[in-house]
Amino acid sequence: MKKIDWITISIVALFIVVVIGIGYLFYHFLRETKVPEIREKVTPELGPTLPPQIITTPTKPEEIEKPEVKEEKPEVKEEKKEEKKEEKLTQLFLKNPVLDFKIFKDKLYFYDLEDKTLKYYDFNNDLIIPIYKNEKVTQIYWGPNDNIFVFKVYNEGKNYFVVLDYLNDSVYNLPEEIKEISFYKDSFVAHYKNSVNYIGIFDFKGRSLRKLKDVAFEEILIKPFSDNEVLIFELPSANVSSYLWVLNLKDGRMRVISDESTGVFALATSSQILLSTYYEGPNTKVIDRSGKPISYLPEVSILEKCTNYTTFVCASSEVSPDEWYSFEKKSLSNEIFVYNLKERNYKIYKLDESYDIIYPQVYQGWFYFIDKTSWKLYRTKINQ
């Protein structure tokens, strides 16, 4: 019984060893044959799905693009800096809109359209001081100093002048019959029109001092010329012909110094007269007191685009005065010219932008002007 058991156990053990050996050999064979098949399948499947160069050159496009971006950025920054510099050449000087202004010494007087008040800006103290409030002002007449101011007002369907005697802190209304004025020493030269029509001398309260000459004018402008003379011309219009007259304030004699033409306006300083006419376009020149041409200037068709406080400072324009005054057309320009009285020539200065410039003035290396499009007061640095 014991002998049979050992034989059986030996046979079973041998069988188990054989089975294990065969199983191991079979497993080893399968593993060796399957791994190459898997590797062969993975390689062709992944290869075609990957774009060429996406892995092999991931940094090359960036390395090429980065230098380009770096080169472009400084250029953009430089352009922006230049634009900022150009913007700073012309600066908004006052926040509120302005009807008119004039610089006296170290003060800039202006009429604030928002507050309806005459004010001045003190350049030395950087202060704005209100002086006189009147909501009906349509025009300002600046005198030779800042003691007297004259306002044309429109109230209840009537136009008349109001005089501010700033020195004596007084205000006077002039008679409605006074249609136009100009300063003359301690009085006015005025056009008086009612049942009689004449030019005379009046005091600051509007009292007649002396009659100079009977006239038949409807609407005229009077501009100072010399100590005892004024220039007279009819209201500028391309549809109205006018002479340019000189009126002697001592004896009342009036003489013509320019042929009849349309669109006439004139300003004078130091016995030189800026004369502009308009016929199919402006013609602008400087003449002497006899009417002889001294110098020809860039074209200016609008009186408000010139000032004559120390010399002639103008913004060029070509639009018809009638279209401009009626707001039918703007007269945009980026050029201001300054006339040299001694050398009798002019120099043109270009602004960085175009504006509908009125009342240009020079003060300490800056041009000051109002843009009629917005009625804002600007200043721009004078480029030498």
VENNOR-V193591 format. One record per residue. N is the residue number from 1. RES is the residue in three letters. PSI is psi in whole degrees, 0 to 359 (* if undefined). Layout:
BEGIN
n = (N;N)
res = (RES;RES)
psi = (PSI;PSI)
END
This chain:
BEGIN
n = (1;2;3;4;5;6;7;8;9;10;11;12;13;14;15;16;17;18;19;20;21;22;23;24;25;26;27;28;29;30;31;32;33;34;35;36;37;38;39;40;41;42;43;44;45;46;47;48;49;50;51;52;53;54;55;56;57;58;59;60;61;62;63;64;65;66;67;68;69;70;71;72;73;74;75;76;77;78;79;80;81;82;83;84;85;86;87;88;89;90;91;92;93;94;95;96;97;98;99;100;101;102;103;104;105;106;107;108;109;110;111;112;113;114;115;116;117;118;119;120;121;122;123;124;125;126;127;128;129;130;131;132;133;134;135;136;137;138;139;140;141;142;143;144;145;146;147;148;149;150;151;152;153;154;155;156;157;158;159;160;161;162;163;164;165;166;167;168;169;170;171;172;173;174;175;176;177;178;179;180;181;182;183;184;185;186;187;188;189;190;191;192;193;194;195;196;197;198;199;200;201;202;203;204;205;206;207;208;209;210;211;212;213;214;215;216;217;218;219;220;221;222;223;224;225;226;227;228;229;230;231;232;233;234;235;236;237;238;239;240;241;242;243;244;245;246;247;248;249;250;251;252;253;254;255;256;257;258;259;260;261;262;263;264;265;266;267;268;269;270;271;272;273;274;275;276;277;278;279;280;281;282;283;284;285;286;287;288;289;290;291;292;293;294;295;296;297;298;299;300;301;302;303;304;305;306;307;308;309;310;311;312;313;314;315;316;317;318;319;320;321;322;323;324;325;326;327;328;329;330;331;332;333;334;335;336;337;338;339;340;341;342;343;344;345;346;347;348;349;350;351;352;353;354;355;356;357;358;359;360;361;362;363;364;365;366;367;368;369;370;371;372;373;374;375;376;377;378;379;380;381;382;383;384)
res = (MET;LYS;LYS;ILE;ASP;TRP;ILE;THR;ILE;SER;ILE;VAL;ALA;LEU;PHE;ILE;VAL;VAL;VAL;ILE;GLY;ILE;GLY;TYR;LEU;PHE;TYR;HIS;PHE;LEU;ARG;GLU;THR;LYS;VAL;PRO;GLU;ILE;ARG;GLU;LYS;VAL;THR;PRO;GLU;LEU;GLY;PRO;THR;LEU;PRO;PRO;GLN;ILE;ILE;THR;THR;PRO;THR;LYS;PRO;GLU;GLU;ILE;GLU;LYS;PRO;GLU;VAL;LYS;GLU;GLU;LYS;PRO;GLU;VAL;LYS;GLU;GLU;LYS;LYS;GLU;GLU;LYS;LYS;GLU;GLU;LYS;LEU;THR;GLN;LEU;PHE;LEU;LYS;ASN;PRO;VAL;LEU;ASP;PHE;LYS;ILE;PHE;LYS;ASP;LYS;LEU;TYR;PHE;TYR;ASP;LEU;GLU;ASP;LYS;THR;LEU;LYS;TYR;TYR;ASP;PHE;ASN;ASN;ASP;LEU;ILE;ILE;PRO;ILE;TYR;LYS;ASN;GLU;LYS;VAL;THR;GLN;ILE;TYR;TRP;GLY;PRO;ASN;ASP;ASN;ILE;PHE;VAL;PHE;LYS;VAL;TYR;ASN;GLU;GLY;LYS;ASN;TYR;PHE;VAL;VAL;LEU;ASP;TYR;LEU;ASN;ASP;SER;VAL;TYR;ASN;LEU;PRO;GLU;GLU;ILE;LYS;GLU;ILE;SER;PHE;TYR;LYS;ASP;SER;PHE;VAL;ALA;HIS;TYR;LYS;ASN;SER;VAL;ASN;TYR;ILE;GLY;ILE;PHE;ASP;PHE;LYS;GLY;ARG;SER;LEU;ARG;LYS;LEU;LYS;ASP;VAL;ALA;PHE;GLU;GLU;ILE;LEU;ILE;LYS;PRO;PHE;SER;ASP;ASN;GLU;VAL;LEU;ILE;PHE;GLU;LEU;PRO;SER;ALA;ASN;VAL;SER;SER;TYR;LEU;TRP;VAL;LEU;ASN;LEU;LYS;ASP;GLY;ARG;MET;ARG;VAL;ILE;SER;ASP;GLU;SER;THR;GLY;VAL;PHE;ALA;LEU;ALA;THR;SER;SER;GLN;ILE;LEU;LEU;SER;THR;TYR;TYR;GLU;GLY;PRO;ASN;THR;LYS;VAL;ILE;ASP;ARG;SER;GLY;LYS;PRO;ILE;SER;TYR;LEU;PRO;GLU;VAL;SER;ILE;LEU;GLU;LYS;CYS;THR;ASN;TYR;THR;THR;PHE;VAL;CYS;ALA;SER;SER;GLU;VAL;SER;PRO;ASP;GLU;TRP;TYR;SER;PHE;GLU;LYS;LYS;SER;LEU;SER;ASN;GLU;ILE;PHE;VAL;TYR;ASN;LEU;LYS;GLU;ARG;ASN;TYR;LYS;ILE;TYR;LYS;LEU;ASP;GLU;SER;TYR;ASP;ILE;ILE;TYR;PRO;GLN;VAL;TYR;GLN;GLY;TRP;PHE;TYR;PHE;ILE;ASP;LYS;THR;SER;TRP;LYS;LEU;TYR;ARG;THR;LYS;ILE;ASN;GLN)
psi = (318;321;316;323;317;319;317;317;321;318;317;317;317;319;318;317;318;316;316;318;316;319;320;317;320;317;317;321;314;319;321;328;328;322;314;323;320;315;321;326;319;317;309;331;316;325;302;336;346;128;143;142;354;331;320;332;55;332;343;313;321;320;329;318;322;313;324;318;318;324;325;322;313;324;318;317;320;320;320;320;318;320;320;319;318;321;327;343;320;122;143;123;321;144;316;152;152;133;315;163;161;142;122;111;247;22;140;110;139;155;115;115;337;315;351;45;138;129;171;149;127;112;327;320;358;49;149;125;122;145;308;130;129;117;356;9;133;343;151;138;115;133;187;344;181;35;329;132;140;131;133;127;157;116;126;45;10;143;134;171;142;130;126;109;89;327;320;7;51;153;134;142;128;157;146;337;344;116;336;147;164;147;141;101;237;36;191;146;128;150;115;126;115;240;337;155;108;168;131;181;133;153;179;346;1;11;133;129;321;133;131;308;134;139;170;25;148;301;126;166;143;125;139;146;295;190;328;26;152;156;142;134;155;160;124;128;143;349;1;128;141;150;170;119;154;124;124;122;354;312;355;7;142;132;155;133;4;140;157;134;170;157;31;132;157;148;151;151;138;42;13;140;124;120;128;139;165;112;105;30;158;152;114;135;169;131;163;185;345;352;2;132;136;315;146;138;166;156;130;126;354;127;318;351;6;147;159;38;320;326;182;121;121;154;129;148;151;352;152;134;324;319;326;314;331;7;22;327;149;166;77;139;154;23;134;134;148;127;134;112;323;311;346;45;182;162;136;136;133;135;163;341;169;138;161;81;134;152;48;138;153;133;117;54;10;147;131;139;161;136;112;340;320;349;31;147;124;164;148;140;136;122;120;*)
END
